[in-house]
Amino acid sequence: MLVKTKGIVIKQTKFSESGAIVKILTREVGVHSFFVRGIRGGKSGKKAALFQPLTILDLVINFSDKKTLHNIKEISVGHAYQSLTTDPVKRTLLFFIDELLHKCLKEETENTELFDWIQNALIWLDLADVGYVNFHLIFMMQLSLFMGFYPKNETNNENFIFDMQEGKFGDNIPFHPHYVKGIIASVIKQLQIAKFEELAAITMSNSVRKNVLDTLIAYYNLHIPSLGEFKSLDVLSVVLE
C-alpha cells in the first residue's frame, strides 16, 4: 500500500555500485529499510543529498508489513536545514546523534510521539544561535524516556547519587560500582528537568561535559547492552574542547 509520511534518515549502507539501503525512521510506520537506486556515483549528487544523516523528508512509500525492504515512490525535503550541516559544532553533534539513534532504534512499529520529538529537537538545533553545545547531553537524557529507562527521582536532598544500574537519583550509595555523585550527578539531574530552550543556562567545563557524556554512555550501555562504542566520540571530544 502507498503511505504518505514524514521520515528522518538514520543510516545508509552501500548495496550496489549505484544503489543503497537506507534506514529511515518514518512517522507513520516506524523504522524501516528502503532500497534506493542511483544514490551513489558521479551523477547522484542531488539525490544523494536527500539521504544524508538525519535529513528530514516528506515521503510516499510503497509499504508492506510482510516485507523487510520497501520502496520510495515520491520524496522531497521536509525541512531544509539552515546551519545544521554547515556549522562545524552542530555538524559534529549531528553525527553523534545519528550514531546514537542508529544504535537505539531498531526495526519497529510507529511511534509518532518519538518521531515528533526527534524532528522538533533537530529543528531546534538547526535554528539555535546559542546554548547548543550541550545539546547531545539533554538529547540523550530525553531519549531515555522513549527507550524505557528514564531516571526516577527518589530524593529531595542536595547530596545525592545517580544510580545508573537502577536508573534513579537516590540518597544511598549502592552495592555496585555503577553510580556517580557530586557535580556529575548534579548536572545530569539538571539535564533531566531542562528543556532545549534552557540549555544556555546550563554551563560546565569541558572536563565536566566529557565526564557527563561518558556517564550517560555508560548508562545507556547498562540498559542497551548491544550499544557498544561510538565511532563519532573522538571527533566530538576534539570539536567541543
PEURJO-V787406 format. One record per backbone hydrogen bond with DSSP energy under -0.5 kcal/mol. CO is the residue of the C=O (numbers start at 0). NH is the residue of the N-H. E is the energy in kcal/mol with one decimal. If there is no record, write none. Layout:
# PEURJO-V787406
co/nh/e
CO/NH/E
CO/NH/E
This chain:
# PEURJO-V787406
co/nh/e
0/62/-3.1
2/4/-0.5
2/60/-2.7
4/58/-3.2
5/26/-2.4
6/56/-3.3
7/24/-2.7
8/53/-2.5
10/22/-3.3
12/20/-3.0
17/38/-2.2
17/39/-1.7
18/14/-2.0
18/15/-1.6
19/21/-0.6
19/35/-2.8
20/12/-2.6
20/22/-0.5
21/23/-0.6
21/33/-2.2
22/9/-3.1
22/10/-1.5
23/25/-0.8
23/31/-2.3
24/7/-2.3
25/29/-0.9
29/25/-2.7
30/107/-0.8
31/23/-2.8
32/69/-2.3
33/21/-3.1
33/35/-0.5
34/71/-0.5
35/19/-2.1
40/43/-1.4
43/47/-3.6
44/48/-1.8
45/49/-0.6
46/49/-1.0
47/50/-1.5
48/51/-1.0
51/54/-1.9
54/8/-2.1
54/56/-0.5
55/77/-3.0
55/78/-1.1
56/6/-2.2
57/75/-1.7
58/4/-2.5
59/72/-2.7
59/73/-1.9
60/2/-2.5
60/62/-0.9
61/70/-1.3
63/66/-1.8
67/32/-0.6
69/34/-2.3
70/61/-2.9
70/72/-0.5
73/59/-2.1
75/57/-3.1
78/55/-0.5
78/80/-0.8
82/85/-1.1
82/86/-2.8
86/90/-3.0
87/91/-1.7
88/92/-2.3
89/93/-2.6
90/94/-1.9
91/95/-1.8
92/96/-2.7
93/97/-2.6
94/98/-2.1
95/99/-2.4
96/100/-2.6
97/101/-2.3
98/102/-1.9
99/103/-1.9
100/104/-3.1
103/105/-0.7
107/30/-0.6
110/114/-2.4
111/115/-2.8
112/116/-2.1
113/117/-2.5
114/118/-2.8
115/119/-2.5
116/120/-2.3
117/121/-2.4
118/122/-2.2
119/123/-2.3
120/124/-2.3
121/125/-2.3
122/126/-2.0
123/127/-1.6
131/134/-1.8
133/136/-0.8
133/137/-1.6
134/138/-2.4
135/139/-1.9
136/140/-2.0
137/141/-2.6
138/142/-2.6
139/143/-1.6
141/144/-1.1
141/145/-0.7
142/145/-0.7
142/146/-1.7
143/147/-0.9
143/148/-2.2
143/149/-0.5
151/153/-0.7
151/168/-2.9
157/159/-0.9
159/181/-0.6
160/162/-0.7
160/169/-2.3
161/163/-1.0
161/179/-1.6
162/166/-1.3
162/167/-1.9
166/151/-2.5
167/162/-2.7
167/169/-0.6
168/153/-2.7
169/160/-2.8
176/178/-1.8
177/163/-1.7
177/164/-1.1
179/161/-3.0
180/183/-0.8
180/184/-0.6
181/185/-2.2
182/186/-2.6
183/187/-2.2
184/188/-2.0
185/189/-1.9
186/190/-2.5
187/191/-1.6
188/192/-1.2
189/193/-0.9
194/197/-1.7
195/198/-1.7
197/200/-1.4
198/201/-1.8
200/202/-0.9
204/208/-2.6
205/209/-2.3
206/210/-2.1
207/211/-2.8
208/212/-2.4
209/213/-2.7
210/214/-2.1
211/215/-2.5
212/216/-2.5
213/217/-2.2
214/218/-2.4
215/219/-2.5
216/220/-2.4
217/221/-1.7
218/222/-1.2
219/223/-2.8
223/226/-2.4
228/230/-0.5
229/232/-0.9
231/235/-2.1
232/236/-2.5
233/237/-1.9
234/238/-2.6
235/239/-2.1
236/240/-0.5
237/240/-0.8
